[in-house]
Amino acid sequence: MKVVEGEATVADVDAFVEELAAIGEEYGSTVQIFDARYVVGREHLKRAVALAGRARGRGEAVADDPAVEILLYAAGRRQITDALEMGVSEGECPVIAVAVGGEEERAAAALHDLLEPADTLGAHDPDRVRAFFDITDEELAATEGDLADVVLERVALLTVEK
């Protein structure tokens, strides 16, 4: 898995997603992009990629598209329309993209060319993350971990909640 950080200026979400798909197709990679404000760290992405890959390997995937499966796991959601909130939207957006499999290095380079360079990994918005993952003060107080640990638990629990 290669991770690419940056700022995206998206005029048309569908056209932007088509560009990502073309990069993935050209390099034989699965490419997915996230609004960085929802990603609590590299481990969040690694876990989503690993669990999505495992689900596909077992024939248990929810989505036909491997990139969408990664998005579902990262979002901790089984409904694609709910998970899409974690993707890009029109306008300027801090993003994190992943390229998985195939020619990852070349796919990552193409993604890098598509974005304005910026450090976005680790720049999540705690209030946005808590609202999206429905994490309460009580839940945070009841755990020994932090916000990232609770999100990672949500990602892992997706497989249990089938």
N, C-alpha and C positions, 0 to 999 in steps of 0.2 A: 504494500500500500504506500503510495506517495501522496503527500499532503501539500496543497498549494494554497497560500494565503493571499488575500488581496482585497481590492475594492472593485465592485462591478457597477457599471452604469447600464441599467437594463431599460431599454425603451419598449421592448415587446417580450414578455416572458416566454411565450411559445417559440419565438425566433431564437431567443437565447438558449433555451433548452435544446432546440434543434442543433445549434452550434456545438453544444456539449456532446450530444449524441453522435455528431459527425466526428468529433475528436475521438470518442470512444471506439467508433467503428473503424476509423483509420488505423488506430494502433491496437485494436483487439483488446481494449480495456473497458472495464465498467467505470463510468465516470458519474459522480454525483456531486452536487454543490449544495451548500447549506448557508443560511443566514448565520453568520458567526455569532450573533448575539444570543443564539440558542445552544451553542456548542460549548460544553464546560471544560473541554480539554482534549488532547490527543487520545487519551484512553477512551473517551466517549466514542470517538470515531472508530478506533481499533475494535472495540467491543461490538459496535453495530456491524462493522464489516465482517467480523468473525462469525457472529451469530447468523447474519444473513447468508453467508456462505454455507454454514452448516445446515441451515434450513433448506437451501437449494439442493445441497448434496443428498439430503434425506428425502427429497421430494415433498417437503412440507412447506414450501414457499407460498406466501399469500399472493404475491405479485408475479406476473409473467416476466417483467423486466427486472434484472438483477439490481439496477441502480435504484429502482423504486423500493425493492426489498431492503436495501441499505437504509434508505430514507425512513421506512416504516420502523426499523429497529432503532435508529437514532432518535426517532420521535417517541418511541415506546407506544406506538399506535398501530392498530390493525386496519384502520380506515384510511385509505389513501388521501381522501379529501381533508381529513384532520391533520395528517402528517405534512401536507403541502405547506402549512403555515411556516414550517421550519425551512422551507426552500426560499429561493429568491423571489423578490417582488419588483415591480417597476420602480425606477428611480435609482438613486445611489444606495449601495448596500455593502456593508463589510461581509466578506464571504470566506468560506473555507471549502476547498474542493478536494475530492479524493479520486485517485486513479488506481484501480485494482486489476491486476492481471495483465496479460499481454505485454506490450511494450510500455510499461509504466513510466519509465523515465521520459520517453518521447511524448507520451500523453500529458505528463505533468508539465513539460516544457511548452506544449501547445496551450495548456490551460494558463500557464504563467503569462503567455503572450496575450491572452484574452482579458487579463485583469491588470489593474493598476497595482503595483507593489504596495503592500501594507502589512504590518504585523497585526493579524486578527485572531490568531489562536490564543486563547486565554483571555480574550477581551469580551467575554459574555456579559450579558445584562442580567444580574441576579433576579431582579423583579420580574423581568420578562420570562426567565427560565422557571421561576417559581409558579407564575401564572399558567404557563404552558403545560407544565408537568403536574399542576395542582398540588404543590408542596406547601403545606401549612407550617406555621410557627411551631405548632405542637409536634408535628412530625420531625422537624429539624431538632427540636429540643429532646426528643425521645431517642435520637440516634447518636452514636459516638462519632459518626462521620460528619462531613460537611455537605454542602449543596451538591457538589460533584458526586459524592458517594451515593446520595439519594437518586440522582439522575441515572447513574450506572445501574442501580438496582432496578429502576423502571425499565431500562433497556433489557436487562436480563430477564425480567419477569414477563416480557412479551411472549416468550415461548411457553410459559406456564399458563397464561390466560387464554389459551386457544379454546 
